[in-house]
Protein backbone atom coordinates (compact mmCIF):
# COMPACT_ATOMS: atom_id res chain seq x y z
CA UNK A 1 0.00 0.00 0.00
CA UNK A 2 1.10 3.54 -0.64
CA UNK A 3 1.99 5.70 2.35
CA UNK A 4 3.32 8.71 0.44
CA UNK A 5 1.69 11.36 -1.75
CA UNK A 6 2.64 14.74 -3.23
CA UNK A 7 0.60 17.91 -3.75
CA UNK A 8 0.90 20.34 -6.67
CA UNK A 9 3.54 22.39 -4.82
CA UNK A 10 5.81 19.40 -4.24
CA UNK A 11 4.97 19.01 -0.55
CA UNK A 12 4.99 15.39 0.62
CA UNK A 13 2.44 13.75 2.89
CA UNK A 14 3.59 10.65 4.74
CA UNK A 15 1.41 8.13 6.56
CA UNK A 16 2.89 7.49 10.00
CA UNK A 17 1.14 4.19 10.61
CA UNK A 18 2.73 3.60 14.02
CA UNK A 19 1.44 6.89 15.47
CA UNK A 20 -1.71 6.99 13.30
CA UNK A 21 -1.10 10.40 11.82
CA UNK A 22 -0.23 12.21 8.60
CA UNK A 23 2.96 14.27 8.41
CA UNK A 24 3.55 17.02 5.85
CA UNK A 25 6.98 18.08 4.57
CA UNK A 26 8.04 20.79 2.13
CA UNK A 27 9.94 19.95 -1.09
CA UNK A 28 13.25 20.11 0.80
CA UNK A 29 11.84 17.61 3.34
CA UNK A 30 11.50 20.17 6.13
CA UNK A 31 8.71 19.28 8.56
CA UNK A 32 5.62 21.52 8.23
CA UNK A 33 2.83 19.94 10.28
CA UNK A 34 1.02 16.78 11.27
CA UNK A 35 -2.52 15.73 12.08
CA UNK A 36 -4.41 12.72 13.34
CA UNK A 37 -4.34 10.48 16.38
CA UNK A 38 -5.68 7.06 17.35
CA UNK A 39 -9.43 6.79 17.65
CA UNK A 40 -12.79 6.08 16.04
CA UNK A 41 -14.06 9.65 15.93
CA UNK A 42 -14.04 11.66 12.69
CA UNK A 43 -10.53 12.68 11.66
CA UNK A 44 -8.88 10.01 13.83
CA UNK A 45 -7.38 6.75 12.66
CA UNK A 46 -7.19 3.10 13.67
CA UNK A 47 -5.28 1.59 10.74
CA UNK A 48 -3.83 3.87 8.08
CA UNK A 49 -3.77 2.06 4.76
CA UNK A 50 -3.30 4.54 1.89
CA UNK A 51 -3.14 8.21 0.95
CA UNK A 52 -3.68 10.21 -2.24
CA UNK A 53 -4.09 13.84 -3.24
CA UNK A 54 -6.51 15.14 -5.88
CA UNK A 55 -6.02 17.95 -8.41
CA UNK A 56 -7.37 20.49 -5.88
CA UNK A 57 -4.76 19.35 -3.31
CA UNK A 58 -7.31 17.77 -0.97
CA UNK A 59 -5.76 14.85 0.95
CA UNK A 60 -7.61 11.50 1.06
CA UNK A 61 -6.65 9.03 3.78
CA UNK A 62 -7.94 5.45 3.87
CA UNK A 63 -8.47 3.80 7.28
CA UNK A 64 -8.81 0.04 6.80
CA UNK A 65 -10.33 -0.71 10.22
CA UNK A 66 -12.79 2.21 10.28
CA UNK A 67 -13.55 1.41 6.61
CA UNK A 68 -13.62 5.11 5.86
CA UNK A 69 -11.95 7.65 3.64
CA UNK A 70 -11.22 10.89 5.48
CA UNK A 71 -10.71 14.00 3.35
CA UNK A 72 -8.52 16.83 4.66
CA UNK A 73 -7.31 20.18 3.44
CA UNK A 74 -3.56 20.50 2.92
CA UNK A 75 -3.48 22.14 6.35
CA UNK A 76 -4.99 19.09 8.02
CA UNK A 77 -8.55 20.37 8.49
CA UNK A 78 -11.12 17.57 8.20
CA UNK A 79 -13.45 18.36 5.30
CA UNK A 80 -15.59 15.20 5.15
CA UNK A 81 -15.59 11.42 5.42
CA UNK A 82 -17.23 8.73 3.35
CA UNK A 83 -17.59 4.96 3.31
CA UNK A 84 -18.46 2.60 6.14
CA UNK A 85 -18.69 -1.08 6.89
CA UNK A 86 -21.05 -3.07 4.69
CA UNK A 87 -21.76 -4.54 1.29
CA UNK A 88 -23.92 -1.76 -0.13
CA UNK A 89 -23.00 0.88 -2.68
CA UNK A 90 -20.28 3.06 -1.17
CA UNK A 91 -19.54 0.66 1.71
CA UNK A 92 -16.32 -1.28 2.28
CA UNK A 93 -15.40 -4.72 3.59
CA UNK A 94 -11.58 -4.62 3.46
CA UNK A 95 -10.51 -1.42 1.67
CA UNK A 96 -6.94 -1.71 0.45
CA UNK A 97 -5.92 1.23 -1.76
CA UNK A 98 -7.12 4.51 -3.18
CA UNK A 99 -6.13 6.87 -5.99
CA UNK A 100 -7.29 10.16 -7.44
CA UNK A 101 -8.13 9.78 -11.13
CA UNK A 102 -9.82 11.59 -14.00
CA UNK A 103 -13.36 10.90 -12.77
CA UNK A 104 -12.86 11.03 -9.00
CA UNK A 105 -11.53 8.89 -6.17
CA UNK A 106 -11.08 5.14 -6.74
CA UNK A 107 -11.03 2.74 -3.77
CA UNK A 108 -10.10 -0.93 -4.08
CA UNK A 109 -11.69 -3.43 -1.71
CA UNK A 110 -10.06 -6.84 -1.36
CA UNK A 111 -13.09 -8.11 0.57
CA UNK A 112 -15.48 -7.27 -2.29
CA UNK A 113 -12.89 -7.81 -5.05
CA UNK A 114 -13.95 -4.59 -6.72
CA UNK A 115 -13.06 -0.95 -7.30
CA UNK A 116 -15.55 1.75 -6.33
CA UNK A 117 -15.58 5.26 -7.76
CA UNK A 118 -16.59 8.34 -5.75
CA UNK A 119 -16.78 12.00 -6.65
CA UNK A 120 -14.76 14.56 -4.65
CA UNK A 121 -17.68 14.93 -2.21
CA UNK A 122 -17.65 11.21 -1.44
CA UNK A 123 -20.79 10.40 -3.43
CA UNK A 124 -20.83 6.91 -4.94
CA UNK A 125 -20.63 6.97 -8.74
CA UNK A 126 -20.16 3.31 -9.67
CA UNK A 127 -18.06 0.19 -9.35
CA UNK A 128 -16.38 -2.44 -11.45
CA UNK A 129 -14.87 -5.84 -10.88
CA UNK A 130 -15.94 -8.79 -8.78
CA UNK A 131 -14.34 -12.07 -7.81
CA UNK A 132 -12.75 -14.11 -10.57
CA UNK A 133 -9.81 -14.54 -12.90
CA UNK A 134 -11.32 -13.16 -16.11
CA UNK A 135 -10.76 -9.77 -17.64
CA UNK A 136 -12.22 -7.13 -15.32
CA UNK A 137 -12.41 -9.57 -12.39
CA UNK A 138 -10.15 -9.52 -9.34
CA UNK A 139 -8.79 -11.71 -6.59
CA UNK A 140 -7.50 -9.32 -3.92
CA UNK A 141 -7.11 -5.96 -5.73
CA UNK A 142 -4.61 -3.79 -3.89
CA UNK A 143 -2.80 -1.11 -5.88
CA UNK A 144 -4.34 1.56 -8.09
CA UNK A 145 -2.45 3.98 -10.34
CA UNK A 146 -3.06 6.20 -13.36
CA UNK A 147 -0.78 7.11 -16.23
CA UNK A 148 -0.64 10.43 -18.09
CA UNK A 149 -3.26 9.20 -20.59
CA UNK A 150 -5.79 8.55 -17.82
CA UNK A 151 -5.49 4.77 -18.02
CA UNK A 152 -6.08 2.96 -14.75
CA UNK A 153 -3.84 0.12 -13.54
CA UNK A 154 -5.03 -2.30 -10.84
CA UNK A 155 -2.74 -4.73 -9.03
CA UNK A 156 -4.70 -7.99 -9.01
CA UNK A 157 -2.68 -9.74 -6.29
CA UNK A 158 -3.81 -13.37 -6.29
CA UNK A 159 -4.32 -13.49 -10.05
CA UNK A 160 -0.65 -12.43 -10.33
CA UNK A 161 -1.22 -9.63 -12.81
CA UNK A 162 -1.83 -5.94 -13.36
CA UNK A 163 -4.94 -5.01 -15.31
CA UNK A 164 -5.17 -1.84 -17.43
CA UNK A 165 -8.14 0.10 -18.85
CA UNK A 166 -8.91 3.42 -20.42
CA UNK A 167 -10.90 5.11 -17.65
CA UNK A 168 -14.05 5.57 -19.75
CA UNK A 169 -14.35 1.82 -20.33
CA UNK A 170 -15.22 0.51 -16.89
CA UNK A 171 -17.71 2.49 -14.81
CA UNK A 172 -21.07 0.72 -14.59
C-alpha positions as CSV (number, residue, x, y, z in Angstrom):
1,X,0.0,0.0,0.0
2,X,1.1,3.5,-0.6
3,X,2.0,5.7,2.3
4,X,3.3,8.7,0.4
5,X,1.7,11.4,-1.8
6,X,2.6,14.7,-3.2
7,X,0.6,17.9,-3.8
8,X,0.9,20.3,-6.7
9,X,3.5,22.4,-4.8
10,X,5.8,19.4,-4.2
11,X,5.0,19.0,-0.6
12,X,5.0,15.4,0.6
13,X,2.4,13.7,2.9
14,X,3.6,10.7,4.7
15,X,1.4,8.1,6.6
16,X,2.9,7.5,10.0
17,X,1.1,4.2,10.6
18,X,2.7,3.6,14.0
19,X,1.4,6.9,15.5
20,X,-1.7,7.0,13.3
21,X,-1.1,10.4,11.8
22,X,-0.2,12.2,8.6
23,X,3.0,14.3,8.4
24,X,3.5,17.0,5.8
25,X,7.0,18.1,4.6
26,X,8.0,20.8,2.1
27,X,9.9,19.9,-1.1
28,X,13.3,20.1,0.8
29,X,11.8,17.6,3.3
30,X,11.5,20.2,6.1
31,X,8.7,19.3,8.6
32,X,5.6,21.5,8.2
33,X,2.8,19.9,10.3
34,X,1.0,16.8,11.3
35,X,-2.5,15.7,12.1
36,X,-4.4,12.7,13.3
37,X,-4.3,10.5,16.4
38,X,-5.7,7.1,17.3
39,X,-9.4,6.8,17.7
40,X,-12.8,6.1,16.0
41,X,-14.1,9.6,15.9
42,X,-14.0,11.7,12.7
43,X,-10.5,12.7,11.7
44,X,-8.9,10.0,13.8
45,X,-7.4,6.8,12.7
46,X,-7.2,3.1,13.7
47,X,-5.3,1.6,10.7
48,X,-3.8,3.9,8.1
49,X,-3.8,2.1,4.8
50,X,-3.3,4.5,1.9
51,X,-3.1,8.2,0.9
52,X,-3.7,10.2,-2.2
53,X,-4.1,13.8,-3.2
54,X,-6.5,15.1,-5.9
55,X,-6.0,18.0,-8.4
56,X,-7.4,20.5,-5.9
57,X,-4.8,19.3,-3.3
58,X,-7.3,17.8,-1.0
59,X,-5.8,14.9,1.0
60,X,-7.6,11.5,1.1
61,X,-6.7,9.0,3.8
62,X,-7.9,5.5,3.9
63,X,-8.5,3.8,7.3
64,X,-8.8,0.0,6.8
65,X,-10.3,-0.7,10.2
66,X,-12.8,2.2,10.3
67,X,-13.6,1.4,6.6
68,X,-13.6,5.1,5.9
69,X,-12.0,7.7,3.6
70,X,-11.2,10.9,5.5
71,X,-10.7,14.0,3.4
72,X,-8.5,16.8,4.7
73,X,-7.3,20.2,3.4
74,X,-3.6,20.5,2.9
75,X,-3.5,22.1,6.4
76,X,-5.0,19.1,8.0
77,X,-8.6,20.4,8.5
78,X,-11.1,17.6,8.2
79,X,-13.5,18.4,5.3
80,X,-15.6,15.2,5.2
81,X,-15.6,11.4,5.4
82,X,-17.2,8.7,3.4
83,X,-17.6,5.0,3.3
84,X,-18.5,2.6,6.1
85,X,-18.7,-1.1,6.9
86,X,-21.0,-3.1,4.7
87,X,-21.8,-4.5,1.3
88,X,-23.9,-1.8,-0.1
89,X,-23.0,0.9,-2.7
90,X,-20.3,3.1,-1.2
91,X,-19.5,0.7,1.7
92,X,-16.3,-1.3,2.3
93,X,-15.4,-4.7,3.6
94,X,-11.6,-4.6,3.5
95,X,-10.5,-1.4,1.7
96,X,-6.9,-1.7,0.5
97,X,-5.9,1.2,-1.8
98,X,-7.1,4.5,-3.2
99,X,-6.1,6.9,-6.0
100,X,-7.3,10.2,-7.4
101,X,-8.1,9.8,-11.1
102,X,-9.8,11.6,-14.0
103,X,-13.4,10.9,-12.8
104,X,-12.9,11.0,-9.0
105,X,-11.5,8.9,-6.2
106,X,-11.1,5.1,-6.7
107,X,-11.0,2.7,-3.8
108,X,-10.1,-0.9,-4.1
109,X,-11.7,-3.4,-1.7
110,X,-10.1,-6.8,-1.4
111,X,-13.1,-8.1,0.6
112,X,-15.5,-7.3,-2.3
113,X,-12.9,-7.8,-5.0
114,X,-13.9,-4.6,-6.7
115,X,-13.1,-1.0,-7.3
116,X,-15.5,1.7,-6.3
117,X,-15.6,5.3,-7.8
118,X,-16.6,8.3,-5.8
119,X,-16.8,12.0,-6.7
120,X,-14.8,14.6,-4.7
121,X,-17.7,14.9,-2.2
122,X,-17.7,11.2,-1.4
123,X,-20.8,10.4,-3.4
124,X,-20.8,6.9,-4.9
125,X,-20.6,7.0,-8.7
126,X,-20.2,3.3,-9.7
127,X,-18.1,0.2,-9.4
128,X,-16.4,-2.4,-11.5
129,X,-14.9,-5.8,-10.9
130,X,-15.9,-8.8,-8.8
131,X,-14.3,-12.1,-7.8
132,X,-12.8,-14.1,-10.6
133,X,-9.8,-14.5,-12.9
134,X,-11.3,-13.2,-16.1
135,X,-10.8,-9.8,-17.6
136,X,-12.2,-7.1,-15.3
137,X,-12.4,-9.6,-12.4
138,X,-10.2,-9.5,-9.3
139,X,-8.8,-11.7,-6.6
140,X,-7.5,-9.3,-3.9
141,X,-7.1,-6.0,-5.7
142,X,-4.6,-3.8,-3.9
143,X,-2.8,-1.1,-5.9
144,X,-4.3,1.6,-8.1
145,X,-2.4,4.0,-10.3
146,X,-3.1,6.2,-13.4
147,X,-0.8,7.1,-16.2
148,X,-0.6,10.4,-18.1
149,X,-3.3,9.2,-20.6
150,X,-5.8,8.6,-17.8
151,X,-5.5,4.8,-18.0
152,X,-6.1,3.0,-14.8
153,X,-3.8,0.1,-13.5
154,X,-5.0,-2.3,-10.8
155,X,-2.7,-4.7,-9.0
156,X,-4.7,-8.0,-9.0
157,X,-2.7,-9.7,-6.3
158,X,-3.8,-13.4,-6.3
159,X,-4.3,-13.5,-10.1
160,X,-0.7,-12.4,-10.3
161,X,-1.2,-9.6,-12.8
162,X,-1.8,-5.9,-13.4
163,X,-4.9,-5.0,-15.3
164,X,-5.2,-1.8,-17.4
165,X,-8.1,0.1,-18.9
166,X,-8.9,3.4,-20.4
167,X,-10.9,5.1,-17.7
168,X,-14.1,5.6,-19.7
169,X,-14.3,1.8,-20.3
170,X,-15.2,0.5,-16.9
171,X,-17.7,2.5,-14.8
172,X,-21.1,0.7,-14.6
